[in-house]
Structure formats: C-alpha cells, structure tokens
Amino acid sequence: MHFIPEDLDDYVVANSENEPALLQQLNRETYQKILIPRMLSGHYQGRLLSMISKLVNPKNILEIGTYTGYSALCLAEGMQTNGELHTIDINEELVDFQRKYFDKSGFGKRIHQHLGSALDVIPNLNLNFDLVFIDADKENYSNYFNIIIDKLNTGGIILSDNVLWSGKVLNTSFKKDDKCTPALIAYNALLKNDKRLETVLLPIRDGLTISRKL
C-alpha cells in the first residue's frame, strides 16, 4: 500500500540507495517462483531496514518471519562482525531457498534458521537481542512482543511491519472472521502505552513501527 502518489513514491525510491545485486536476484526469483511475493520487503523498505540496522549496529538480531530471506539479509548488513542473526519461520518449503541466498551473501555462517512457531522457538534461545524485526502472523504480534521484551537489551529496537494493514486499522467495525485487524489495533495500542518503550509509527509502505526499549 502506498500513502503518497505513485509517481512521488517512484521518485523517493529512485533517490534512495540502490538495491544490491544479490537482493535484486532474490527479489526476481521470489516473484518468479514463490506464492504471495508481495510479502517480500522489497527494495525501498529493505534499504530502510539496512539503514536502521547500520545505525543500531546490533550484535544479535532476531527476526520473526523469514519468508524468502530478503529482510534478513538487509538487517544483517548492520550486524557486528561477531554478531548473529536468528530468523524464525514456519514454512519448511522455504528453508532451502533462504539458505541458498544466505550462503551467497557474506553472512551465511552467522544467519541461523529456526523452523517452527516463534512462540516455541524464542524461549529456547539463550540470547539477548539488540534488534528485533516482527513480520509474521498478525494475530500473534502482541504475543511475540510479550515473549521478546525481556530478551531485548536496553536501547534495543523492535521493528514491527504491516501495522497499518492497508488502512484497516481505522475501521471501527470488521468482519467476524477478521482476526488480524483487531489484533493489530491492540498491538499498536500496546506499543504506544507500554512505559518500557518509546515508539514512532512511520507511514511507510504498509506501516512500520520503531520502538526503542528505555
């Protein structure tokens, strides 16, 4: 979803950092071979994730929702030389696809894939994190937050994707089978009101929230 006119959005992208060649290749292959390719972070948001990671310079990164690995590679660009990135996804069919691109990058040995529910995986990770990216099933965003907040270092950053949900978060009523919209409304309120955080919601693509632990 775009919140500014398409031609202006094109101008923004054209005047932002170029997409690295490996990520261009990953982008193309995702659209050629993988279902729901719009789930990919893509060029502009990927460069934003990279920039934030470089500013944070995290030692340990946690990603909830790997998809084809695009966002993981963007986040890894800012990782410390002795750092690690742990990424979690439930889709077994994408593991080899992700690994192919991780190994083509300079970060392959430091990116660890976890297959399964993040709610099961995270308690078994004996690590604290400097940067967390949440981009998975929207119904569990609040649950993910509650399980990772104590593993986030002071000054650490949580990035939350799709928090505007194509504008549906403005709805005062929604269909009974729509579990995502009320879950995201509750999650956005949780981030805003949690006194352990300072939060800014950015109207970029489908909404990206930056939350910093105090």
Stockholm file with secondary structure:
# STOCKHOLM 1.0

chainA/1-214         MHFIPEDLDDYVVANSENEPALLQQLNRETYQKILIPRMLSGHYQGRLLSMISKLVNPKNILEIGTYTGYSALCLAEGMQTNGELHTIDINEELVDFQRKYFDKSGFGKRIHQHLGSALDVIPNLNLNFDLVFIDADKENYSNYFNIIIDKLNTGGIILSDNVLWSGKVLNTSFKKDDKCTPALIAYNALLKNDKRLETVLLPIRDGLTISRKL
#=GR chainA/1-214 SS CCSSCHHHHHHHHHTSCCCCHHHHHHHHHHHHHSSCGGGSCHHHHHHHHHHHHHHHCCSEEEEECCTTSHHHHHHHTTCCTTCEEEEEESCGGGHHHHHHHHHHSTTGGGEEEEESCHHHHGGGCCCCEEEEEECSCGGGHHHHHHHHGGGEEEEEEEEEECCSGGGGGGCSCCCTTCCHHHHHHHHHHHHHHCTTEEEEEECSTTCEEEEEEC
#=GC SS_cons         CCSSCHHHHHHHHHTSCCCCHHHHHHHHHHHHHSSCGGGSCHHHHHHHHHHHHHHHCCSEEEEECCTTSHHHHHHHTTCCTTCEEEEEESCGGGHHHHHHHHHHSTTGGGEEEEESCHHHHGGGCCCCEEEEEECSCGGGHHHHHHHHGGGEEEEEEEEEECCSGGGGGGCSCCCTTCCHHHHHHHHHHHHHHCTTEEEEEECSTTCEEEEEEC
//
